[in-house]
Amino acid sequence: MWPGVGEGLALISDIALGLFLIMALMGLQFWELHGAMLFILTAIAMQIVLAVAYIVWIVFPAMGRDYEAVVMASGFGGIALGSTATAIANMTAVTQQYGAAHRAFIVVPLVCGFFIDLVNAGVIALFVR
């Protein structure tokens, strides 16, 4: 590989992820939801509490209780509270601060992008029938 290519690709991926998240958030129109805001805030709070509990007591121990498990748990937090892009952003933030976790960057995107999509396709096909 050419020198400097890894840093260039990392910069491009960070910019693309940032642009995606900005465009997704700018399209939201929260003022149209004022009638259901109490329900939405309660649901979001419950989702956060349950996701954190699941990550701390299930995901982290199941992944091995090491640094790779921490990075995978941060990725699962992104999945539980957002999307695959959020998972990658979480994992990138952790690894930029504390160091690389190669196994986590293989496992989490594969699980998000492949397994979850297959399960969703099956569930959607089941409900369409």
Secondary structure by P-SEA (a helix, b strand, c coil): cccaaaaaaaaaaaaaaaaaaaaaaaaccccccccaaaaaaaaaaaaaaaaaaaaaccccccccccaaaaaaaaaaaaaacccaaaaaaaaaaaaaaccccaaaaacaaaaaacaaaaaaaaaaaaaac
